Amino acid sequence: MKYLFLFLVFLTLNLGTKAQQKLQFEKRISDKKPSDNVILVNDYQKINTLNELLEKFKGRPILIDLWATWCPPCIKAFNEKSYIPLLPFLDKNNIVLIFISFDSDETSANWENSIQKLDFKSYHLRCNQNLKDNLKEIIWGGKNIYSIPNALLFNSNHKILSKALPSIEDILKLENTIKELLN
């Protein structure tokens, strides 16, 4: 009986802690982030479709990087050193850089910690299930599987130009592909 009571107390505290963490998420991000360059997309939790996200960046080409903290190839590519060489090219071409994480509520702390380490202009959101399903439909034909890391390119009218850009690890190939697709 004593152990059951202790277990119930522990479970209650653990559930309360997760709920409290979720409620204070945006405050923690703004308190911890090292740079004003790391921008959370406004009301990202309410974005249910790719079109809803793209509408926030009217008239600009968009590069979207799909990733997750539990994905080793994503983590390898998701760091400041990988993106710094690409930034002047993105600025010159007025391209918005958006990172969409496939992390769940359970791994949101890992996501928070990862984006806090960045110090270059980029927009971030963690997709909810509706957005994830919408992305699966658009990119992978509605199959219940997906492949990340993956990068998407949209022109300034938000027409999708590529559902699978070259890896960030080959900057020159990535830049040349983006130039070719945008022209």
QUIFENNOR-V409807 format. One line per field, one symbol per residue. phi: phi as a letter, one per 20 degrees, with the letter a starting at -180 (. if undefined). burial: + if it has 16 or more other ideal C-beta (glycine too) atoms within 10 Angstrom, else -. A space follows every 10 residues. Layout:
phi->???
burial->???
//
This chain:
phi->.fffffffff ffffffffff fffegfffff feffbffedf fglgfeedcf ffffgfcgmc fcdddebbfe dgffffeebg ffegfeggff fgeleedcdd eefegfdfff fgffffeebb fadcbdfeff fgfffgffed mnfecbccfb cdccffemef dbebfgfffd gfffgfffgf ffe
burial->---------- ---------- ----+---+- --+----+-+ +--+--++-+ --++-++--- ++++++++++ +--+--++-- --+--++--+ ----++++++ ++++---+-- ++-+++-+-- -+++++++-- ++-++---+- -------+++ ++++---+-+ ++--++++-- +--++-++-- ---
//
